[in-house]
Amino acid sequence: ISQYPDLPSGDEITSLAMVLKHLGYEVDKNELCDLYLDKGPVGFTSFYEANVGNPRSSYNSYGCLAPVIVKASNRFTNVNGGEHNAYDLTSYTVDALLYEVASGNPVIVWACEDFDITPSISRIWIVDGQELYLKSNIACMVLCGYDFENNTVTLSSPAGGEFQIAMDLFEHRYLEMGAYSVVIK
């Protein structure tokens, strides 16, 4: 599922739509965004609590992290009679994520839009006394496969489709971005 053109900064909610569709749900990324995703204004919202800005905008929207996607997913499955639950796997090792994939559970991960670019802090704001650091080049996608023989992982990006990347580079960027991940099972 492509996040474009409707959700230019909605890679997180579109990644969730991809996994829910894989699990057999009839899901629309726009409905998921509009009805199930918490959103808040830039500078006043923690990306642990809600999407910072509106994913429908390519301007002044900075996304969210794993707890927000877990909440959106569980709201959706509860309303739609599903038996699946989302779990925050933040800080799990890549080996643990690969175990989930081997078990048939694609994993939503936060990594890099361009794996060749080292992330840096691009914005800082304070919300409720907590300093929040937004890293440049952050992107959410789905870890959906791996190949130990070739040392690669397969990722499906709502911004650009499916691709393979060296497992070591994926692990490095995943950890640099904070090791945020979500599984639904």
C-alpha positions as CSV (number, residue, x, y, z in Angstrom):
1,I,0.0,0.0,0.0
2,S,1.4,3.4,-1.0
3,Q,1.1,6.3,1.4
4,Y,0.8,8.6,-1.6
5,P,-0.9,10.8,-2.6
6,D,-3.3,11.0,0.4
7,L,-0.8,10.6,3.3
8,P,2.5,12.2,2.3
9,S,3.8,12.0,5.9
10,G,1.7,8.9,6.9
11,D,4.2,6.1,6.6
12,E,3.4,4.9,10.2
13,I,-0.3,4.5,9.7
14,T,0.1,3.2,6.2
15,S,2.6,0.5,7.5
16,L,-0.1,-0.4,10.0
17,A,-2.7,-0.7,7.1
18,M,-0.2,-3.0,5.3
19,V,0.0,-5.4,8.2
20,L,-3.7,-5.4,9.0
21,K,-4.4,-6.2,5.3
22,H,-1.9,-9.0,5.5
23,L,-3.9,-10.3,8.5
24,G,-7.1,-10.4,6.4
25,Y,-8.8,-7.2,7.5
26,E,-10.6,-4.9,5.0
27,V,-8.7,-1.7,5.8
28,D,-8.4,1.7,4.2
29,K,-5.4,3.7,5.1
30,N,-7.3,7.0,5.1
31,E,-10.1,5.6,7.3
32,L,-7.4,4.2,9.6
33,C,-5.7,7.7,9.8
34,D,-8.9,9.6,10.2
35,L,-10.8,7.4,12.7
36,Y,-8.2,5.5,14.7
37,L,-4.9,7.6,14.8
38,D,-4.5,10.2,17.6
39,K,-3.1,13.4,16.2
40,G,-1.9,16.6,17.9
41,P,-0.3,19.9,17.0
42,V,3.5,20.3,16.4
43,G,5.3,21.6,19.5
44,F,2.6,20.5,21.9
45,T,2.4,16.8,21.2
46,S,4.7,13.9,22.1
47,F,5.2,11.4,19.3
48,Y,4.8,8.7,22.1
49,E,1.2,9.9,22.6
50,A,-0.1,11.0,19.2
51,N,1.0,11.7,15.6
52,V,2.8,15.0,15.6
53,G,0.9,17.0,12.9
54,N,-1.5,15.6,10.3
55,P,-0.3,12.7,8.1
56,R,-2.3,14.2,5.2
57,S,0.1,17.2,5.1
58,S,3.6,17.2,3.7
59,Y,4.3,20.3,5.7
60,N,4.8,20.5,9.5
61,S,4.0,16.8,10.2
62,Y,6.5,14.6,12.0
63,G,4.9,11.3,12.6
64,C,4.6,9.1,15.7
65,L,6.3,6.2,17.4
66,A,5.3,2.6,18.4
67,P,2.9,3.3,21.3
68,V,0.7,5.4,19.0
69,I,0.5,2.7,16.4
70,V,-0.2,0.0,19.0
71,K,-3.1,2.1,20.3
72,A,-4.5,2.8,16.7
73,S,-4.2,-0.9,15.8
74,N,-6.0,-2.1,18.9
75,R,-8.8,0.4,18.5
76,F,-9.2,-0.8,14.9
77,T,-9.3,-4.5,15.7
78,N,-11.6,-4.0,18.7
79,V,-14.1,-2.0,16.6
80,N,-13.9,-4.4,13.6
81,G,-14.3,-7.6,15.6
82,G,-10.7,-8.8,15.2
83,E,-8.9,-11.2,17.5
84,H,-5.5,-9.7,17.0
85,N,-3.6,-7.5,19.4
86,A,-0.7,-5.1,18.7
87,Y,2.3,-5.3,20.9
88,D,5.1,-2.7,21.3
89,L,8.4,-4.5,20.7
90,T,10.5,-1.4,21.2
91,S,14.1,-2.3,22.3
92,Y,13.8,-5.8,21.0
93,T,16.8,-7.2,19.1
94,V,16.8,-7.7,15.4
95,D,17.0,-11.5,16.1
96,A,13.7,-11.3,18.1
97,L,12.1,-9.4,15.2
98,L,13.3,-12.0,12.7
99,Y,11.8,-14.7,15.0
100,E,8.5,-12.9,14.7
101,V,8.8,-12.8,10.9
102,A,9.7,-16.5,10.8
103,S,6.5,-17.1,12.8
104,G,4.5,-15.4,10.1
105,N,4.2,-12.0,11.8
106,P,5.5,-9.1,9.8
107,V,6.9,-6.4,12.1
108,I,6.4,-2.6,11.8
109,V,9.8,-1.0,12.3
110,W,11.2,2.5,12.4
111,A,14.4,2.8,10.3
112,C,15.6,5.1,7.6
113,E,14.1,6.5,4.4
114,D,17.6,6.3,2.9
115,F,19.9,3.8,4.6
116,D,23.0,5.4,3.2
117,I,22.4,8.6,5.1
118,T,23.4,8.7,8.8
119,P,20.5,10.2,10.9
120,S,21.0,13.3,12.9
121,I,18.8,15.3,15.2
122,S,16.7,17.6,13.1
123,R,14.3,19.1,15.6
124,I,14.0,19.4,19.4
125,W,10.9,20.5,21.2
126,I,9.7,20.3,24.8
127,V,6.3,18.7,25.7
128,D,5.2,18.5,29.3
129,G,8.7,19.1,30.5
130,Q,10.2,16.3,28.3
131,E,12.7,17.1,25.6
132,L,11.8,15.3,22.4
133,Y,14.4,14.7,19.7
134,L,13.3,14.1,16.1
135,K,15.9,12.4,13.9
136,S,16.2,13.2,10.3
137,N,15.7,10.4,7.7
138,I,13.4,8.4,10.0
139,A,10.9,6.3,8.2
140,C,8.4,3.6,9.2
141,M,8.1,0.4,7.1
142,V,7.3,-3.3,7.5
143,L,10.0,-6.0,8.0
144,C,8.6,-8.9,6.1
145,G,11.5,-11.3,5.3
146,Y,15.1,-12.2,5.7
147,D,17.8,-14.3,4.0
148,F,20.6,-15.5,6.3
149,E,22.6,-16.9,3.4
150,N,22.7,-13.5,1.7
151,N,22.7,-11.5,4.9
152,T,19.7,-9.4,3.9
153,V,16.3,-8.4,5.2
154,T,13.3,-7.6,3.1
155,L,11.4,-4.4,3.9
156,S,8.1,-3.1,2.5
157,S,8.0,0.7,2.5
158,P,4.8,2.7,2.0
159,A,7.0,5.3,0.3
160,G,8.7,3.0,-2.2
161,G,7.7,-0.6,-2.2
162,E,9.6,-3.8,-1.3
163,F,13.4,-3.9,-1.2
164,Q,16.3,-5.8,0.3
165,I,19.0,-4.3,2.5
166,A,22.0,-5.8,4.2
167,M,21.0,-7.2,7.5
168,D,23.9,-5.5,9.4
169,L,23.0,-2.1,7.9
170,F,19.3,-2.5,8.8
171,E,20.3,-3.5,12.3
172,H,22.6,-0.5,12.7
173,R,19.9,2.0,11.4
174,Y,17.1,0.3,13.4
175,L,19.2,0.8,16.6
176,E,20.2,4.3,15.7
177,M,16.5,5.3,15.3
178,G,15.7,4.0,18.8
179,A,14.8,0.3,18.1
180,Y,11.0,1.0,17.8
181,S,8.9,-1.8,16.5
182,V,5.3,-3.3,16.6
183,V,3.9,-6.7,16.0
184,I,0.3,-7.7,15.6
185,K,-0.8,-11.2,16.4
